Amino acid sequence: MIGSVKTFPEILSVVQTFCLFFQRFFSATKENDWIS
C-alpha cells in the first residue's frame, strides 16, 4: 500500500478503524436521508 509490508495485526487494526468510520458515515447518511 504505502511501500511497507504491514503485519496481520496492523492490517486488522486498519480494517477495524475503517469499518468504524464507515459505520458512522453510513449511519449519518441514513439519518440525513441522502439515500432514497
N, CA, C and O atoms as a Tripos MOL2 file, in Angstrom:
@<TRIPOS>MOLECULE
protein
  144   143    36     0     0
PROTEIN
NO_CHARGES

@<TRIPOS>ATOM
      1 N           0.8310   -1.2020    0.0000 N.3       1 MET1
      2 CA          0.0000    0.0000    0.0000 C.3       1 MET1
      3 C           0.8740    1.2630    0.0000 C.2       1 MET1
      4 O           0.8830    2.0290   -0.9630 O.2       1 MET1
      5 N           1.6040    1.4570    1.1010 N.am      2 ILE2
      6 CA          2.3990    2.6800    1.2330 C.3       2 ILE2
      7 C           3.8880    2.3270    1.1810 C.2       2 ILE2
      8 O           4.7260    3.0550    1.7140 O.2       2 ILE2
      9 N           4.2090    1.1930    0.5300 N.am      3 GLY3
     10 CA          5.6020    0.8170    0.3550 C.3       3 GLY3
     11 C           6.1690   -0.0050    1.4980 C.2       3 GLY3
     12 O           7.3210   -0.4340    1.4300 O.2       3 GLY3
     13 N           5.3870   -0.2350    2.5510 N.am      4 SER4
     14 CA          5.8810   -1.0350    3.6640 C.3       4 SER4
     15 C           4.9400   -2.2060    3.9110 C.2       4 SER4
     16 O           3.7210   -2.0720    3.8100 O.2       4 SER4
     17 N           5.5200   -3.3490    4.2340 N.am      5 VAL5
     18 CA          4.7010   -4.5360    4.4710 C.3       5 VAL5
     19 C           4.1350   -4.4770    5.8800 C.2       5 VAL5
     20 O           4.8800   -4.4060    6.8570 O.2       5 VAL5
     21 N           2.8210   -4.5070    5.9750 N.am      6 LYS6
     22 CA          2.1790   -4.4460    7.2880 C.3       6 LYS6
     23 C           1.9850   -5.8490    7.8470 C.2       6 LYS6
     24 O           1.7710   -6.8050    7.1020 O.2       6 LYS6
     25 N           2.0630   -5.9540    9.1650 N.am      7 THR7
     26 CA          1.8160   -7.2450    9.7950 C.3       7 THR7
     27 C           0.3180   -7.4740    9.8790 C.2       7 THR7
     28 O          -0.4690   -6.5440    9.7050 O.2       7 THR7
     29 N          -0.0750   -8.7110   10.1450 N.am      8 PHE8
     30 CA         -1.5010   -9.0390   10.1830 C.3       8 PHE8
     31 C          -2.2630   -8.2140   11.2200 C.2       8 PHE8
     32 O          -3.3350   -7.6960   10.9070 O.2       8 PHE8
     33 N          -1.7410   -8.0720   12.4550 N.am      9 PRO9
     34 CA         -2.4430   -7.2480   13.4640 C.3       9 PRO9
     35 C          -2.6170   -5.8040   13.0100 C.2       9 PRO9
     36 O          -3.6430   -5.1840   13.2890 O.2       9 PRO9
     37 N          -1.6160   -5.2660   12.3100 N.am     10 GLU10
     38 CA         -1.7300   -3.8830   11.8320 C.3      10 GLU10
     39 C          -2.8290   -3.7770   10.7920 C.2      10 GLU10
     40 O          -3.5860   -2.8060   10.7730 O.2      10 GLU10
     41 N          -2.9150   -4.7890    9.9170 N.am     11 ILE11
     42 CA         -3.9620   -4.7850    8.8950 C.3      11 ILE11
     43 C          -5.3260   -4.8530    9.5680 C.2      11 ILE11
     44 O          -6.2440   -4.1300    9.1790 O.2      11 ILE11
     45 N          -5.4710   -5.7150   10.5770 N.am     12 LEU12
     46 CA         -6.7460   -5.8300   11.2830 C.3      12 LEU12
     47 C          -7.1110   -4.5090   11.9390 C.2      12 LEU12
     48 O          -8.2730   -4.1030   11.9290 O.2      12 LEU12
     49 N          -6.1130   -3.8350   12.5120 N.am     13 SER13
     50 CA         -6.3640   -2.5570   13.1760 C.3      13 SER13
     51 C          -6.8730   -1.5250   12.1770 C.2      13 SER13
     52 O          -7.8170   -0.7890   12.4620 O.2      13 SER13
     53 N          -6.2420   -1.4770   11.0070 N.am     14 VAL14
     54 CA         -6.6640   -0.5210    9.9760 C.3      14 VAL14
     55 C          -8.0680   -0.8510    9.4960 C.2      14 VAL14
     56 O          -8.9020    0.0390    9.3320 O.2      14 VAL14
     57 N          -8.3260   -2.1370    9.2690 N.am     15 VAL15
     58 CA         -9.6450   -2.5510    8.7930 C.3      15 VAL15
     59 C         -10.7060   -2.2230    9.8320 C.2      15 VAL15
     60 O         -11.7850   -1.7390    9.4880 O.2      15 VAL15
     61 N         -10.4050   -2.4840   11.1090 N.am     16 GLN16
     62 CA        -11.3680   -2.2080   12.1790 C.3      16 GLN16
     63 C         -11.6740   -0.7140   12.2520 C.2      16 GLN16
     64 O         -12.8320   -0.3190   12.3870 O.2      16 GLN16
     65 N         -10.6360    0.1110   12.1630 N.am     17 THR17
     66 CA        -10.8250    1.5610   12.2000 C.3      17 THR17
     67 C         -11.6620    2.0170   11.0170 C.2      17 THR17
     68 O         -12.5490    2.8580   11.1620 O.2      17 THR17
     69 N         -11.3720    1.4490    9.8260 N.am     18 PHE18
     70 CA        -12.1170    1.8270    8.6260 C.3      18 PHE18
     71 C         -13.5760    1.4250    8.7560 C.2      18 PHE18
     72 O         -14.4710    2.1680    8.3500 O.2      18 PHE18
     73 N         -13.8160    0.2330    9.3300 N.am     19 CYS19
     74 CA        -15.1980   -0.2370    9.4940 C.3      19 CYS19
     75 C         -15.9690    0.6870   10.4330 C.2      19 CYS19
     76 O         -17.1270    1.0130   10.1700 O.2      19 CYS19
     77 N         -15.3310    1.1100   11.5270 N.am     20 LEU20
     78 CA        -15.9890    2.0110   12.4690 C.3      20 LEU20
     79 C         -16.3240    3.3350   11.7840 C.2      20 LEU20
     80 O         -17.4210    3.8670   11.9510 O.2      20 LEU20
     81 N         -15.3720    3.8630   11.0100 N.am     21 PHE21
     82 CA        -15.5980    5.1180   10.2950 C.3      21 PHE21
     83 C         -16.7280    4.9550    9.2870 C.2      21 PHE21
     84 O         -17.5800    5.8340    9.1600 O.2      21 PHE21
     85 N         -16.7380    3.8250    8.5670 N.am     22 PHE22
     86 CA        -17.7620    3.5880    7.5490 C.3      22 PHE22
     87 C         -19.1360    3.4690    8.1910 C.2      22 PHE22
     88 O         -20.1240    3.9650    7.6500 O.2      22 PHE22
     89 N         -19.2010    2.8030    9.3630 N.am     23 GLN23
     90 CA        -20.4810    2.6520   10.0550 C.3      23 GLN23
     91 C         -21.0180    4.0090   10.4740 C.2      23 GLN23
     92 O         -22.2140    4.2680   10.3400 O.2      23 GLN23
     93 N         -20.1520    4.8800   10.9800 N.am     24 ARG24
     94 CA        -20.5870    6.2160   11.4020 C.3      24 ARG24
     95 C         -21.0460    7.0240   10.1960 C.2      24 ARG24
     96 O         -22.0680    7.7070   10.2590 O.2      24 ARG24
     97 N         -20.2920    6.9490    9.0910 N.am     25 PHE25
     98 CA        -20.6370    7.6890    7.8800 C.3      25 PHE25
     99 C         -21.9570    7.1870    7.3140 C.2      25 PHE25
    100 O         -22.8070    7.9850    6.9200 O.2      25 PHE25
    101 N         -22.1350    5.8710    7.2710 N.am     26 PHE26
    102 CA        -23.3570    5.2900    6.7200 C.3      26 PHE26
    103 C         -24.5530    5.6370    7.6020 C.2      26 PHE26
    104 O         -25.6440    5.9100    7.1010 O.2      26 PHE26
    105 N         -24.3410    5.6260    8.9170 N.am     27 SER27
    106 CA        -25.4220    5.9610    9.8460 C.3      27 SER27
    107 C         -25.8500    7.4140    9.6440 C.2      27 SER27
    108 O         -27.0430    7.7150    9.6080 O.2      27 SER27
    109 N         -24.8780    8.3060    9.5130 N.am     28 ALA28
    110 CA        -25.1870    9.7220    9.3000 C.3      28 ALA28
    111 C         -25.8960    9.9020    7.9660 C.2      28 ALA28
    112 O         -26.7970   10.7310    7.8430 O.2      28 ALA28
    113 N         -25.4900    9.1290    6.9720 N.am     29 THR29
    114 CA        -26.1130    9.2230    5.6530 C.3      29 THR29
    115 C         -27.5730    8.8070    5.7340 C.2      29 THR29
    116 O         -28.4400    9.4530    5.1450 O.2      29 THR29
    117 N         -27.8460    7.7320    6.4610 N.am     30 LYS30
    118 CA        -29.2280    7.2710    6.6030 C.3      30 LYS30
    119 C         -30.0600    8.2980    7.3630 C.2      30 LYS30
    120 O         -31.2000    8.5760    6.9900 O.2      30 LYS30
    121 N         -29.4930    8.8620    8.4260 N.am     31 GLU31
    122 CA        -30.2270    9.8220    9.2470 C.3      31 GLU31
    123 C         -30.5690   11.0720    8.4350 C.2      31 GLU31
    124 O         -31.6360   11.6610    8.6050 O.2      31 GLU31
    125 N         -29.6560   11.4680    7.5570 N.am     32 ASN32
    126 CA        -29.8920   12.6610    6.7390 C.3      32 ASN32
    127 C         -30.6990   12.3410    5.4970 C.2      32 ASN32
    128 O         -31.0680   13.2350    4.7350 O.2      32 ASN32
    129 N         -30.9730   11.0530    5.2970 N.am     33 ASP33
    130 CA        -31.8020   10.6130    4.1670 C.3      33 ASP33
    131 C         -31.2020   11.0390    2.8340 C.2      33 ASP33
    132 O         -31.9180   11.4910    1.9400 O.2      33 ASP33
    133 N         -29.8720   10.8930    2.7020 N.am     34 TRP34
    134 CA        -29.2190   11.2090    1.4430 C.3      34 TRP34
    135 C         -29.4880   10.1070    0.4250 C.2      34 TRP34
    136 O         -29.4680   10.3400   -0.7840 O.2      34 TRP34
    137 N         -29.7430    8.8860    0.9430 N.am     35 ILE35
    138 CA        -30.0020    7.7540    0.0520 C.3      35 ILE35
    139 C         -31.4810    7.4060    0.1250 C.2      35 ILE35
    140 O         -32.0160    7.2250    1.2190 O.2      35 ILE35
    141 N         -32.1390    7.3120   -0.9980 N.am     36 SER36
    142 CA        -33.5750    7.0280   -1.0210 C.3      36 SER36
    143 C         -33.8290    5.5960   -0.5570 C.2      36 SER36
    144 O         -34.9790    5.1600   -0.5040 O.2      36 SER36
@<TRIPOS>BOND
     1     1     2 1
     2     2     3 1
     3     3     4 2
     4     3     5 am
     5     5     6 1
     6     6     7 1
     7     7     8 2
     8     7     9 am
     9     9    10 1
    10    10    11 1
    11    11    12 2
    12    11    13 am
    13    13    14 1
    14    14    15 1
    15    15    16 2
    16    15    17 am
    17    17    18 1
    18    18    19 1
    19    19    20 2
    20    19    21 am
    21    21    22 1
    22    22    23 1
    23    23    24 2
    24    23    25 am
    25    25    26 1
    26    26    27 1
    27    27    28 2
    28    27    29 am
    29    29    30 1
    30    30    31 1
    31    31    32 2
    32    31    33 am
    33    33    34 1
    34    34    35 1
    35    35    36 2
    36    35    37 am
    37    37    38 1
    38    38    39 1
    39    39    40 2
    40    39    41 am
    41    41    42 1
    42    42    43 1
    43    43    44 2
    44    43    45 am
    45    45    46 1
    46    46    47 1
    47    47    48 2
    48    47    49 am
    49    49    50 1
    50    50    51 1
    51    51    52 2
    52    51    53 am
    53    53    54 1
    54    54    55 1
    55    55    56 2
    56    55    57 am
    57    57    58 1
    58    58    59 1
    59    59    60 2
    60    59    61 am
    61    61    62 1
    62    62    63 1
    63    63    64 2
    64    63    65 am
    65    65    66 1
    66    66    67 1
    67    67    68 2
    68    67    69 am
    69    69    70 1
    70    70    71 1
    71    71    72 2
    72    71    73 am
    73    73    74 1
    74    74    75 1
    75    75    76 2
    76    75    77 am
    77    77    78 1
    78    78    79 1
    79    79    80 2
    80    79    81 am
    81    81    82 1
    82    82    83 1
    83    83    84 2
    84    83    85 am
    85    85    86 1
    86    86    87 1
    87    87    88 2
    88    87    89 am
    89    89    90 1
    90    90    91 1
    91    91    92 2
    92    91    93 am
    93    93    94 1
    94    94    95 1
    95    95    96 2
    96    95    97 am
    97    97    98 1
    98    98    99 1
    99    99   100 2
   100    99   101 am
   101   101   102 1
   102   102   103 1
   103   103   104 2
   104   103   105 am
   105   105   106 1
   106   106   107 1
   107   107   108 2
   108   107   109 am
   109   109   110 1
   110   110   111 1
   111   111   112 2
   112   111   113 am
   113   113   114 1
   114   114   115 1
   115   115   116 2
   116   115   117 am
   117   117   118 1
   118   118   119 1
   119   119   120 2
   120   119   121 am
   121   121   122 1
   122   122   123 1
   123   123   124 2
   124   123   125 am
   125   125   126 1
   126   126   127 1
   127   127   128 2
   128   127   129 am
   129   129   130 1
   130   130   131 1
   131   131   132 2
   132   131   133 am
   133   133   134 1
   134   134   135 1
   135   135   136 2
   136   135   137 am
   137   137   138 1
   138   138   139 1
   139   139   140 2
   140   139   141 am
   141   141   142 1
   142   142   143 1
   143   143   144 2
@<TRIPOS>SUBSTRUCTURE
     1 MET1         2 RESIDUE 1 A MET
     2 ILE2         6 RESIDUE 1 A ILE
     3 GLY3        10 RESIDUE 1 A GLY
     4 SER4        14 RESIDUE 1 A SER
     5 VAL5        18 RESIDUE 1 A VAL
     6 LYS6        22 RESIDUE 1 A LYS
     7 THR7        26 RESIDUE 1 A THR
     8 PHE8        30 RESIDUE 1 A PHE
     9 PRO9        34 RESIDUE 1 A PRO
    10 GLU10       38 RESIDUE 1 A GLU
    11 ILE11       42 RESIDUE 1 A ILE
    12 LEU12       46 RESIDUE 1 A LEU
    13 SER13       50 RESIDUE 1 A SER
    14 VAL14       54 RESIDUE 1 A VAL
    15 VAL15       58 RESIDUE 1 A VAL
    16 GLN16       62 RESIDUE 1 A GLN
    17 THR17       66 RESIDUE 1 A THR
    18 PHE18       70 RESIDUE 1 A PHE
    19 CYS19       74 RESIDUE 1 A CYS
    20 LEU20       78 RESIDUE 1 A LEU
    21 PHE21       82 RESIDUE 1 A PHE
    22 PHE22       86 RESIDUE 1 A PHE
    23 GLN23       90 RESIDUE 1 A GLN
    24 ARG24       94 RESIDUE 1 A ARG
    25 PHE25       98 RESIDUE 1 A PHE
    26 PHE26      102 RESIDUE 1 A PHE
    27 SER27      106 RESIDUE 1 A SER
    28 ALA28      110 RESIDUE 1 A ALA
    29 THR29      114 RESIDUE 1 A THR
    30 LYS30      118 RESIDUE 1 A LYS
    31 GLU31      122 RESIDUE 1 A GLU
    32 ASN32      126 RESIDUE 1 A ASN
    33 ASP33      130 RESIDUE 1 A ASP
    34 TRP34      134 RESIDUE 1 A TRP
    35 ILE35      138 RESIDUE 1 A ILE
    36 SER36      142 RESIDUE 1 A SER
